[in-house]
Amino acid sequence: MTQTNTPKPGPRPDRNPSIAKDSAAEVAGEAGTSPAGVAPTGDISVVTVSDAQDRSSAGSLSAVTGVVQQGTASSAMPVVTAGPGGFSAGGVNTGEVSAGDNHEAGAAAADTEAAGTGSAGVADPAAADSAAAAVPAPADEAKELPGRRERPEGPEPAAALTADRLLTRSAAAPVSGWRRWLYQATLGYVNLGDSDRVRIQRAMEHRIAMRLGERTRYVPVLSRKGGVGKTTVTTLLGMVLAELREDRVIAMDANPDRGTLSDRSPGRADFTARQLVKDRFTVNSFAQLSNYTARDGSRLDVLASDTDPMVAHAFDDADYRAVTDILGRYYSIVLTDSGTGMVHSVMKGTLEKADAVVLVSGGSVDEARLASETLSWLEAHGRQDLVAKATVVINMAAGDRTLVNIDEIEQHFLSRVQNVVRIPHDRHLAEGSRIRLGQLKPATRAAAVELAALVVDELQQA
């Protein structure tokens, strides 16, 4: 056996004398000899660190050396080392403990060191690995907290408390038919909802109520032949629009001669369109304008024409433009009951301001032919845009006892325009008096609603 002389280290002010002795014993053990030249006895030597209690400072931690058994090379033994560099078991780095870690990190490191050393001071790699793995990461520990709700976006605003979120809504009761009877008989427990016909009707009413923007829309109702129901269609269209929309709708009588729009509409007015033209510079509010319009039993405002047969001056294009300029300030939709024909004095201004047109045809051969020629006249005068957005109404309100094939008339107009509506016969309309929507047949009212929906669809694209 070779004797190795190990120089004794001098005293250091920052180390305990016992630590120096332990270090000398460690060096002697690695060389196979004792510090005093005595052979090792075969017992397991344990190296302790006296200053391991102070773990809050990495500078005060001493190096902890491995433990070597007799007859086994030191390089083959797993070594557990604690220090500023971290933990290592069998040469595998399991993590780093920085000098700035808090007290909890230091306590976790102490537990890991204790788990990696047996009761006799023997290093246990498996225990050290399991102890190191048992230390949870801060993020994982936060996620495993029971009852915690993550809100990375912060608190909810008051606008998040909506009625759709907080209220449990039940289906609406059916409006009519046997479905309504079943709903009432079962005290509301059986609710089959409305029929497809009612749902389609509600969808059309929703289309009619759509907003049209900030500018006023103008819709003239045209016909080249009198007696086909042009005034009737104007009144029906205006009353449905005014009933289902939230904005203001007005129908004006622009017939150069005496018109009958005021006779078909509810209410009477003390003034006419001609008087509004005279007073146009003094009308500065809707309250003043309402004195010239009629509204009684309907939300539709009506501006009538002159009924005095002694009036010699006809309503002309300049008068029409002056009136529509005033109406455009206060109304969203202006319907114009035009006179018969296409070449009278008001027609030029009517077509220039038009956003969409409604062409009325009767159920006879000559009425259908004249209506089709009206489309040809518009195309010949460069208004193909109005023809593309035109809605043709086949009015059968006065009577349907005819041998004319109405289906063929409808197919003819469908080859020229996109929208064709047929108004069925209705005794209330055939009377020629004031129109009330409540007295119409369901089929007639449905046709009027369909007409209004098609017109609003065209105005949406204008």
Secondary structure, 3 states (H helix, E strand, C coil): CCCCCCCCCCCCCCCCHHHHHHHHHHHHHHHCCCCCCCCCCCCCCCCCCHHHHCCCCHHHCCCCCCCCCCCCCHHHCCCEECCCCCEEECCEEEECCCCCCCHHHHHHHHHHHHHCECCCCCECHHHHHHHHHCCCCHHHHHHCCCCCCCCCCCCCCHHHCCHHHHCCCCCCCCCCHHHHHHHHHCCCCCCCCCCHHHHHHHHHHHHHCCCCCCCCEEEEEECCCCCCCHHHHHHHHHHHHHHHCCCCEEEEEECCCCCCHHHHCCCCCCCCHHHHHHCCCCCCCHHHHHHHCECCCCCCEEECCCCCCCCCCCCCHHHHHHHHHHHCCCCCEEEEEECCCCCCCCHHHHHHHCCCCEEEECCCHHHHHHHHHHHHHHHHCCCHHHHHCCEEEEECCCCCCCCCCHHHHHHHHHCCCCEEEEECCCHHHHCCCCCCHHHCCHHHHHHHHHHHHHHHHHHHCC
